Amino acid sequence: MWLRENCYIMPLPLWKDIESLPNLVLQMNLYTQQVFSLSRNVTVYLLLEPTPITVKMGNIKIVMTFPMFTSIVCNTVINKDLIKRSYRVAEGSWAKVGIVNPYVVYVSCKNPKASYLSLSADSVKGSPYICLDKPQVNLELGLKILNGGFVEVSHSEKIVGKNIDVVTSRDPLTSFLKNVIDTLRNFIEKAEDIVLNPVNIDRKLEVYRQDMLLIDGIPAIIKVGKGIIFALDLSSSLAQILYNLILLTVFNVPTD
């Protein structure tokens, strides 16, 4: 997509000065809520890869590389407060983007975070957001998210882990998650243990399966086709940060 001059860029807050993981969680929660809320009224684009863009700071033009999931709005009718915290495109440039799609087929989750995301129900445009209260993803459920969707796993058979590994892959999202984990590594090592809801995947779905993130060798974020299974418990700060990133992944539609 061609980003024209005077579009507004709202950077993903992950690479600001990080004081602590809880503080970063607050920033990420606010960012995700604002992206989904804004996208119900105007078109919001998300960068799908790191992109150098020329922006204006005062009267000076400067080239900055913005991270994946940075949001872009090319409509001037947006909140003045958002404009103050944004950069303005100074020179048009090409960017690989997706369009935020803040609609769900339905949300079955008791997780209160799901209700604060400004996601609206739409049986036509929406993507599945499914909560799973048992440690088994059967074939029927897997097929529901094969073309896109989100499964949040939460059940009583929890385990606690510490060692985080991102599977080596050329997949842009997996590479991005690795970059995030590496950036936050010092904070993670000092933080609380990570709680995991282990999940089994039906063998018939294995051909579509791609493990993305492991906790003590156990899959915690799993891609099935275009859908994503999220098996981290939201009790840890890291899990909440990753939760926001996965939602931004699921609820956007890549442009041609």
N, C-alpha and C positions, 0 to 999 in steps of 0.2 A: 504494500500500500504506500502511496505517496503522502507523506506528512507535510501538509502545507504550512506556510508561515503563520504564526499567531495561534497555532494549536497549543494547548496547555498540557504540560507533562507533570504528573504527580509520581515521584519516585517511590518504589518499594522501600519501606523504611529499614530493611535489614542491614544496610551498609552505612547507616549513620553511626555516630559514636554510641557504642553499646555500653550502658551502665551496668545492666544486669539482665538476666533472662526474664524475670517478671516484668520489668519495664519494657522490654522488647515485645512481650506478649500483649501488653496494653496497646502498644503502637500498631502491632499487626492486627489485633482485633478491630481497632478503630479504622485502619486502612481498608480492611476487607468489608466492613460494614458500609463505609462511605462509597466504595466502588460499586457494591451491589445496589445501594440506595440510589446513587446517581444514575446508574444504568437503566433504571425504570423510567427515567424522564428524558435522557439524552443518550446518544450512542457513546459507549465507552470502549476504547480499544486497550488491549493488553499486549505488550511486547512479548514475543515468543522466543526471543533470543537476545543476548546482550547487543546493544545497538548504539553506535556513536551518532550523536545528534548535536547540531550547532544551536545553542540557546543564547538568549540575551540576559546578561546580568548587569542591570543599570544600563549604561550606554556601551558596554563591552560585549563583544561576541566571543563565545568560548565553546570548544567542542568537548562534550561530556559523554562518557559511555554509561548508558543507563541499563540496569540489570533486567533480566527476565521478570515479567509480571508487573513492570512499571505501567501505570495507566495513563492514557492519553485521551483528552477531550478536545474536539475541534468545534465545539459549540460555545459561543461566548456567554450564553445564558446559564451561568453556573454561579454558585455561591462565592461571594467576594472573599470569604475566609479561605476557601480552597484555592482561589487565585493567588492569594498571598503566599501560600505554601507550595506554589507550583513554579515551574520554569516555562518560559514562552519560547516556542520554536522560532529561531531567527532566520534559518535557511531551510527550505524544503529538502526532504531526504526520503529515501526508501526505507521501509521497515517491514519486517515480518510480524504481523499482528493477528490477534483473534478478537472477536467482538464478545463482550460480556453478555451472557444470557442468564438473567437472574430469575429463572423460572424452574419449578420442580413439578414433576407429575404429582407427587405428594410427599409429605414428610411424616414418617411414622415414629420419629424419635422423641424420647423423653428428655434428651439432652437439652438444657435451656439455651445453650449457645445457638442451636439450630433456629430457634425462634427469633433471634436478634439479628439475623443476617439480611433482612429485607428481601428474602426470596419469596416470590409469589407463585401460587398454584396455577398451572396451565397445562392441561392434558395434551395439548398439541405441541407447544414449543418447549415444554419442560423436560428436564432430565431426572431420572429416578434418584431419590435420596432415601436410602433404605437403612433402617436400624436392625441389626441382627443380634438376638439375645441368646444364641447358642453357638457352639464352636464348629459349625459345619456349614460350608457354602455348597448347597446342592446344585444340580444341573439347572433346575428351573430358575433359581435366583441368579446364577451366573449368566444365563442367557438374557435375563432382563437388563443387565448392564453391559452387555457385549458391545453395543454401539455407543456407549457412554453412560455414565452414572456413578453413583457413590454409595458404598456400603460401609456403615460405621458399625464395627463389631464391639459389643459390650455384653459380657456374661460373667458368671461367678467364678469360672475356672481361671483366675488370673495368676500370672507369674511375674516376678520382679527380675529385671535384668540391668546390665550396666554397659556392656560392650556394644557399640554401634558400628555397623558396617553397611556401606552402600555398595550394591552389586555393580561391578564394572560393566558399563554398557555405553553404546553410542546414542542411546535414547536421550534427547535433550533434557527431559524432566529429571531423569536419573542423574545425569551429569550435574544438573543444577542443585539437586538435593545433596550431592557429594560436596559441592562448593559451599553450601550452607552449613553442613555438618563440620567441615574443615574450619570455616570461619568462626563457628561457635564452640569449637572443641575445648578451649580453655575454660569456658563458662560451664560446659556440659560436665566436665570432669569434677567440678566443684559442686555441682547441683545434686538434686535428689535422684534416687534411683528411678528407673523408668518402668512403668507397669504395662504389661502386655496382655492382651486377650488372644491367646493362640487360636488359630483357626485352620481347619482342614478344608481342602478344595477338592471337589468331585474330580475323579480321574479323567472323566470325559472332557473336562475343561483345561486339562494340562496343555493342550496344543495352543491355547490362547494365553497361557499364564506367563508372567514375567515378574519374578521377585525383584523388588527395588531396594528395600531397606530391611536389614536384619538386626534383631536384638539378641545378643548371645547366640547367634546362629539361627534364630527362629524368625521366619518371615513376619514383618510387621506392616509393611506397605506393599501391596501386591497389585499388579495390573492384570486385568483379565480382558483381553481385547482392548477397547477404548475406555472401559470402566476401571475404577480403582477401589480396592478393598483396604480399609484403614483399620488396623487392629491394635493401635496404641490407645491406652486409656488416657483420657484427657486430664488426669490428675497431675501430670508433670508439665513444666513450662515448655520443654522441647516439643512434647506432643502437641501442645496448642499451637505452637509456631508452625509445625509441619501440617497440622490440620488446616490452617488458613491457606497455606500454599497449595495443598491438594484441592481445596474448594475452588481456588482461582483457576486451577487446571481443568477441573471438571466442568465448571460453569462458564466456559467460553467456547465460541465456535470459530475455528480458524478460517480466515478469508483466503480466497484463491490468490 
